[in-house]
Amino acid sequence: MVLGLLKSRANDTTQTTYAASQRVRPGTGNLTEPRQQPGTEPSEAELIERAKLGDAEAFQALYDKHKRRVYSLCLRMTANTAEAEDLAQEAFLQLFRKIATFRGESAFSTWLHRLSVNVVLMHLRKKSLPVVSLEETTQGTEEDSPKRDFGADDIALAGSIDRMQLQRAVDNLPPGYRTIFVLHDIEGYEHNEIAKIAGCSIGNSKSQLHKARMKLRDLLQMNRAEKAAKSRVG
């Protein structure tokens, strides 16, 4: 299972930490205690505390609960299934190493989400992906527009857009645009939060988002034009 994959990638320090965790509760002989009554499921808070102590089954349960969301986030930010799989695994490796630092000051899902975003951003920086110049394409600025659900109708995009069509357009955005668009319009981060995690200014985040939306409109208009041309030929 996933824990085996993570442990195979973990270094000796991680294994030492894991072994040390078994000495935290001397005399118990079983880190999964107290045992659950038959037919009951442990709460997430209980799973987290058990995972902090090195309980493999608890960590596996946390992985099973959150793996789909983490993978989806990685896929949206990279538009590459192979990279998304690797980054999701890396995110859970980081979780395995850092879960003891979780203090419950925010929801666990929020904490894991931010950890995963940081893993993806670090990957993108290492790849030195080109960031599109703020002066490129459309000029001018625009005030923040209301947030919208992914795939929902958008007057600025002029028309009804199907979810798959929009996803393909997002995948085709330049990496710098796509990152800001995903974080703001899909994941719901505010510009001040994006500036902190992406290492840019608030103004840069706003401008990149505006350019991303304009680029999306161009891509979608091109797609509609291509469809119309094919229908006329057919």
C-alpha positions as CSV (number, residue, x, y, z in Angstrom):
1,M,0.0,0.0,0.0
2,V,1.0,3.7,0.0
3,L,2.8,3.5,3.3
4,G,5.2,0.9,1.8
5,L,5.9,3.2,-1.1
6,L,6.6,6.1,1.2
7,K,8.8,4.2,3.5
8,S,10.8,2.9,0.6
9,R,11.5,6.5,-0.4
10,A,12.0,7.8,3.1
11,N,15.5,8.3,4.4
12,D,17.1,6.8,7.5
13,T,16.1,9.8,9.6
14,T,12.4,9.1,8.9
15,Q,12.9,5.5,9.8
16,T,14.6,6.5,13.0
17,T,11.7,8.9,13.9
18,Y,9.3,6.0,13.2
19,A,11.2,3.7,15.5
20,A,11.4,6.4,18.2
21,S,7.7,6.8,18.0
22,Q,7.3,3.3,19.2
23,R,8.9,4.3,22.5
24,V,6.6,7.1,23.2
25,R,4.1,4.8,24.9
26,P,6.3,2.3,26.8
27,G,4.6,-0.8,27.9
28,T,1.6,-0.7,25.6
29,G,3.1,-2.8,22.9
30,N,0.5,-1.6,20.3
31,L,0.3,1.9,18.9
32,T,-3.2,1.3,17.6
33,E,-4.6,1.1,21.1
34,P,-7.1,1.9,22.4
35,R,-8.9,-0.4,20.0
36,Q,-12.1,0.7,18.3
37,Q,-15.3,-1.1,19.2
38,P,-16.6,-3.4,16.4
39,G,-18.6,-1.4,13.9
40,T,-17.2,2.0,14.8
41,E,-14.9,4.1,12.7
42,P,-12.2,6.3,14.2
43,S,-12.6,10.0,13.7
44,E,-10.1,12.0,11.6
45,A,-8.7,13.6,14.8
46,E,-8.0,10.1,16.2
47,L,-6.4,9.0,13.0
48,I,-4.1,12.0,13.0
49,E,-3.0,11.4,16.6
50,R,-2.4,7.7,15.8
51,A,-0.5,8.6,12.7
52,K,1.7,11.0,14.6
53,L,2.7,8.0,16.8
54,G,3.6,5.9,13.7
55,D,0.4,3.9,13.3
56,A,0.7,2.6,9.7
57,E,-3.0,1.8,9.4
58,A,-4.0,5.3,10.6
59,F,-1.8,6.9,8.0
60,Q,-3.2,4.6,5.3
61,A,-6.7,5.7,6.3
62,L,-5.8,9.3,6.0
63,Y,-4.2,8.6,2.6
64,D,-7.3,6.8,1.4
65,K,-9.5,9.7,2.5
66,H,-7.5,12.5,0.9
67,K,-5.7,11.0,-2.0
68,R,-8.3,11.9,-4.7
69,R,-8.4,15.5,-3.7
70,V,-4.6,15.8,-3.6
71,Y,-4.2,14.2,-7.0
72,S,-6.9,16.4,-8.5
73,L,-5.1,19.5,-7.2
74,C,-1.7,18.3,-8.6
75,L,-3.4,17.5,-12.0
76,R,-5.1,20.9,-12.2
77,M,-1.8,22.7,-11.5
78,T,0.4,20.7,-13.8
79,A,-2.0,19.5,-16.6
80,N,0.1,16.3,-16.7
81,T,-1.1,13.0,-15.3
82,A,2.4,11.5,-14.8
83,E,3.6,14.6,-13.0
84,A,0.4,14.8,-10.9
85,E,0.8,11.2,-9.8
86,D,4.5,11.8,-8.8
87,L,3.6,15.0,-7.0
88,A,0.7,13.5,-5.1
89,Q,3.0,10.8,-3.9
90,E,5.6,13.4,-2.9
91,A,2.9,15.3,-1.0
92,F,2.0,12.3,1.0
93,L,5.7,11.6,1.6
94,Q,6.0,15.1,3.0
95,L,2.8,14.5,5.1
96,F,4.4,11.3,6.4
97,R,7.5,13.3,7.5
98,K,5.7,16.4,8.8
99,I,2.4,15.2,10.3
100,A,3.8,15.5,13.8
101,T,3.9,19.3,13.2
102,F,0.2,19.5,12.6
103,R,-1.2,21.5,15.6
104,G,-4.9,21.6,14.6
105,E,-4.9,25.4,14.1
106,S,-6.7,24.9,10.8
107,A,-8.7,22.0,9.4
108,F,-6.4,19.0,8.5
109,S,-7.7,19.1,4.9
110,T,-6.7,22.8,4.6
111,W,-3.2,22.1,6.1
112,L,-2.7,19.2,3.7
113,H,-4.0,21.3,0.8
114,R,-1.4,24.0,1.4
115,L,1.3,21.4,1.8
116,S,0.4,19.9,-1.5
117,V,0.3,23.3,-3.2
118,N,3.8,24.0,-1.9
119,V,5.0,20.7,-3.3
120,V,3.7,21.6,-6.7
121,L,5.1,25.1,-6.7
122,M,8.5,23.9,-5.6
123,H,8.4,21.4,-8.5
124,L,7.5,24.1,-11.0
125,R,10.3,26.3,-9.7
126,K,12.8,23.5,-10.1
127,K,11.7,22.9,-13.7
128,S,12.2,26.7,-14.3
129,L,9.0,26.8,-16.3
130,P,8.7,30.1,-18.2
131,V,6.4,32.7,-16.6
132,V,4.5,34.7,-19.1
133,S,5.4,38.4,-19.0
134,L,2.9,40.7,-17.5
135,E,3.2,42.9,-20.6
136,E,2.4,40.1,-22.9
137,T,-1.0,40.0,-24.8
138,T,-3.7,42.1,-23.3
139,Q,-2.9,45.4,-21.7
140,G,-4.7,47.2,-18.9
141,T,-6.0,46.1,-15.6
142,E,-9.3,44.9,-14.1
143,E,-10.8,44.9,-10.7
144,D,-11.2,41.6,-9.0
145,S,-14.2,39.8,-10.3
146,P,-16.4,37.5,-8.2
147,K,-15.3,34.0,-7.6
148,R,-17.2,31.3,-9.5
149,D,-17.4,27.6,-9.5
150,F,-15.2,25.6,-11.8
151,G,-17.2,25.1,-15.1
152,A,-20.0,27.6,-14.1
153,D,-21.4,30.1,-16.6
154,D,-19.3,33.3,-16.9
155,I,-20.6,36.3,-18.8
156,A,-17.0,37.4,-19.6
157,L,-16.5,34.2,-21.5
158,A,-19.7,34.8,-23.5
159,G,-21.7,31.7,-23.5
160,S,-22.3,28.3,-22.2
161,I,-19.1,26.3,-21.7
162,D,-19.0,22.7,-21.0
163,R,-16.8,21.4,-18.2
164,M,-14.4,19.4,-20.4
165,Q,-14.0,22.2,-22.8
166,L,-13.0,24.6,-20.0
167,Q,-10.7,22.0,-18.5
168,R,-8.8,21.6,-21.8
169,A,-8.5,25.4,-22.1
170,V,-7.1,25.6,-18.5
171,D,-4.6,22.9,-19.4
172,N,-3.5,24.9,-22.3
173,L,-2.7,28.0,-20.3
174,P,0.9,29.0,-19.9
175,P,2.2,27.6,-16.6
176,G,2.4,30.9,-14.8
177,Y,-1.1,31.9,-15.8
178,R,-2.5,28.4,-15.0
179,T,-1.0,28.4,-11.4
180,I,-2.6,31.7,-10.5
181,F,-5.9,30.9,-12.2
182,V,-6.2,27.5,-10.4
183,L,-5.2,28.9,-7.0
184,H,-7.7,31.9,-7.2
185,D,-10.6,30.9,-9.3
186,I,-10.7,27.1,-8.6
187,E,-9.2,26.6,-5.2
188,G,-10.5,29.9,-3.8
189,Y,-7.3,31.5,-2.4
190,E,-7.2,35.3,-1.9
191,H,-4.5,37.3,-3.7
192,N,-2.7,38.0,-0.5
193,E,-2.5,34.3,0.2
194,I,-1.3,33.5,-3.3
195,A,1.4,36.2,-3.0
196,K,2.7,34.4,0.1
197,I,2.7,30.8,-1.2
198,A,3.8,31.7,-4.8
199,G,6.4,34.2,-3.8
200,C,5.1,37.1,-5.8
201,S,3.4,40.5,-5.1
202,I,-0.3,40.9,-4.7
203,G,-0.3,43.1,-7.8
204,N,1.5,40.5,-9.8
205,S,-1.1,37.9,-8.7
206,K,-4.0,40.1,-9.8
207,S,-2.4,40.9,-13.1
208,Q,-1.5,37.3,-13.9
209,L,-5.1,36.3,-13.1
210,H,-6.5,39.0,-15.4
211,K,-4.2,37.8,-18.2
212,A,-5.1,34.2,-17.5
213,R,-8.8,35.0,-17.9
214,M,-8.2,36.9,-21.1
215,K,-6.1,34.0,-22.5
216,L,-8.9,31.6,-21.5
217,R,-11.4,33.7,-23.4
218,D,-9.2,33.6,-26.5
219,L,-8.7,29.8,-26.3
220,L,-12.4,29.2,-25.9
221,Q,-13.3,31.5,-28.7
222,M,-10.8,29.7,-30.9
223,N,-12.4,26.4,-29.9
224,R,-15.9,27.6,-30.8
225,A,-14.7,28.9,-34.1
226,E,-13.0,25.6,-34.9
227,K,-16.2,23.7,-34.0
228,A,-18.3,26.0,-36.2
229,A,-15.9,25.6,-39.1
230,K,-16.1,21.8,-38.8
231,S,-19.9,21.8,-38.7
232,R,-20.1,23.9,-41.8
233,V,-17.7,21.5,-43.6
234,G,-19.7,18.5,-42.4
